[in-house]
Amino acid sequence: MTGILLAVAVANALVVGLVAWAISRRYGPARAMVVPVLALLAAVFMVWRSISVSGHDPLDVLASALLIAGPWLLGAVLGLAVARWQRR
């Protein structure tokens, strides 16, 4: 099961990195910052929703949200870094 989750996380990071790279190349790095901001907002919303609806432990929910949104953030940062590196 861990291998499948790792494969999904890597695939998510690659797809989000590609999207962030494409947005940065086409519209500029300022507009590409929308991708990591959306990932952070998704993590915050997941934590808020889980705590308010089911009353789970906040640290467990935060860990789960970071496991889900972490690859998005990593992919977005890598995509932006590659786009910036290519501009030079």
N, C-alpha and C positions, 0 to 999 in steps of 0.2 A: 504493500500500500504506500509505503514511503517513496518508493521509486516512481510510482504514478504521480503522486503529489509533486515530487521534484520536477518531473517532466512537464507537468502542467504549469508550474511556477516559471520554469525556464521559457516555455512557449509564450506565456503571458508577457514576460519581460522582453522577449524578442519582438513580439507584435507591438507592444506599447512603445518600445524603442524605435521601431520603424515608423510608427505614426508620429512620434515626437520629432524624429529626424526629418520626415517629409514636411511637417508643418513648419519646422524651423527653416528649411530650405526655401519653401514657397512663400511663407508669410513673415518670416523673421523670428528671431529668438524670443522677442517679447511676447508675441502671440502664442508661441509654442509652450510658454510657461503655464498655459491653461491645462495641459495634460497632467503634470505633477500636482497642480492645485486640485484638480478633480479627483485624483487618487487620494489625496489627503482628506478632502471633503467626504469621499465615500467611506473612508476608514472612520472618520468622526461620526458619520450618520449610522454606520453599523454599530458602533459602540453605544451611541445614544439610544437607538432603537431597541437594542437587546437589553439594555439596563432598564429602560422605561417600560417595556412590555413584559419581559419575563423575570426581571429582577436577578439576573445572573451576577456572579462576582465580577466587579469591574476589571480587575487585572486579567482574569481569564478571557473576558471579552476583548480587552485591549490587545492581548497576545494573538487572539484569533484574527482580529482586524488587521494587525500588522503582518501576519502571515499571508493574508489575502492581498492587502494593498501594498505590501513591501515590494513584490516583483514589479508592480506598476510603477512605483517610485524609482526603483533601480533602473528599469527599462527607459523611463522618461529621462532620467539624468544622463544615462549613457547615450541615448539618442541625441540629446542636446549637446553633449560633449563632442560627439562625432561630427555633428553639423558645424559646430564652432571650429573644430580642428580642420575641417575641409575648407572653411572660408578663408583661412590664413594662407 
